[in-house]
């Protein structure tokens, strides 16, 4: 997934979080796509890709990826549960 295909949520900048940038995450290499557009966001929403399913796989998100994203981007990290 390229960074340009990631979505923006919260275009109006409501509350303390302005723009939430959503990214589909498969593995640690997926975090590289975030770097190109992270500066445009106030928070990052990580959406897991598990076994090439869009959702409902019933598996736990890899917390290490969330920790690494927080370390690299210093932005609030939001996880979407599937």
Buried (B, 14 or more C-beta within 10 A) or exposed (E): EEBEEBEBEBEEEEEEBBBBBBBBBBEEEBBEBBEEBBEEBBBBBBBBBBEEEEEEEEEEBBEEBBEBBEEBBEBBBBBEEB
